[in-house]
Amino acid sequence: MRKIIDIDDNLIPKLKLLAALESSSVKKIMEDAVTWYIEQKQKEQMNTLSLEQKEDLGLLLLMQQATTVSLVDEEELFKQ
């Protein structure tokens, strides 16, 4: 997806220098910076969650991974 953004003119030479030092492109440097920022914010959010909220989130993630195609009949579900 292409997005047009305004970048401060003072940052452009710095981005170009970083790209040259990393043997990368300015676009890649900016993508990496945005990815890092998002990951940091997600970590901050995870650190502020209570234990119960973390457990709920873990359960939600497990439920999203569950296969919803196969069905289990009632007898098998309640069999001991």
C-alpha positions as CSV (number, residue, x, y, z in Angstrom):
1,M,0.0,0.0,0.0
2,R,1.4,3.4,-0.9
3,K,1.0,6.3,1.4
4,I,2.2,9.8,0.9
5,I,3.6,11.3,4.1
6,D,5.4,14.5,4.9
7,I,8.8,14.1,6.4
8,D,10.7,16.9,8.0
9,D,13.4,18.2,5.7
10,N,16.0,17.8,8.5
11,L,15.3,14.1,8.7
12,I,15.9,13.3,5.0
13,P,19.7,13.6,5.1
14,K,19.8,11.5,8.3
15,L,17.6,8.8,6.7
16,K,19.9,8.8,3.6
17,L,23.0,8.5,5.8
18,L,21.4,5.6,7.8
19,A,20.4,3.9,4.6
20,A,23.9,4.2,3.2
21,L,25.5,2.9,6.4
22,E,23.1,-0.1,6.5
23,S,23.4,-0.7,2.8
24,S,19.7,-0.4,2.5
25,S,17.1,2.0,1.1
26,V,15.4,4.9,2.9
27,K,12.1,3.1,2.4
28,K,13.4,0.0,4.2
29,I,14.9,2.1,7.0
30,M,11.6,3.8,7.5
31,E,9.6,0.6,7.4
32,D,12.0,-0.9,10.0
33,A,11.6,2.1,12.2
34,V,7.8,1.9,12.1
35,T,7.8,-1.8,12.7
36,W,10.1,-1.4,15.7
37,Y,7.9,1.4,17.1
38,I,4.7,-0.7,16.8
39,E,6.5,-3.7,18.5
40,Q,7.6,-1.4,21.3
41,K,4.1,-0.1,21.8
42,Q,2.7,-3.6,21.9
43,K,5.3,-4.6,24.5
44,E,4.3,-1.6,26.6
45,Q,0.7,-2.6,26.4
46,M,1.4,-6.2,27.4
47,N,3.5,-5.0,30.4
48,T,0.5,-2.9,31.6
49,L,-2.0,-5.8,31.5
50,S,-2.9,-7.6,34.6
51,L,-2.3,-11.3,34.9
52,E,-6.0,-12.0,34.3
53,Q,-6.0,-9.9,31.2
54,K,-2.9,-11.7,29.9
55,E,-4.6,-15.0,30.4
56,D,-7.7,-13.8,28.6
57,L,-5.6,-12.6,25.7
58,G,-3.7,-15.9,25.6
59,L,-7.0,-17.8,25.5
60,L,-8.3,-15.6,22.7
61,L,-5.2,-16.2,20.7
62,L,-5.5,-20.0,21.2
63,M,-9.2,-19.9,20.2
64,Q,-8.3,-18.0,17.0
65,Q,-5.8,-20.8,16.1
66,A,-8.4,-23.5,16.7
67,T,-9.7,-25.4,13.7
68,T,-13.4,-24.6,13.2
69,V,-13.9,-27.0,10.3
70,S,-14.0,-30.2,12.3
71,L,-17.0,-30.9,14.5
72,V,-17.1,-32.9,17.7
73,D,-20.4,-34.6,18.6
74,E,-21.9,-34.2,22.1
75,E,-21.1,-37.7,23.2
76,E,-17.4,-37.3,22.5
77,L,-17.3,-33.9,24.1
78,F,-18.8,-35.0,27.4
79,K,-17.2,-38.5,27.5
80,Q,-15.0,-39.1,30.5
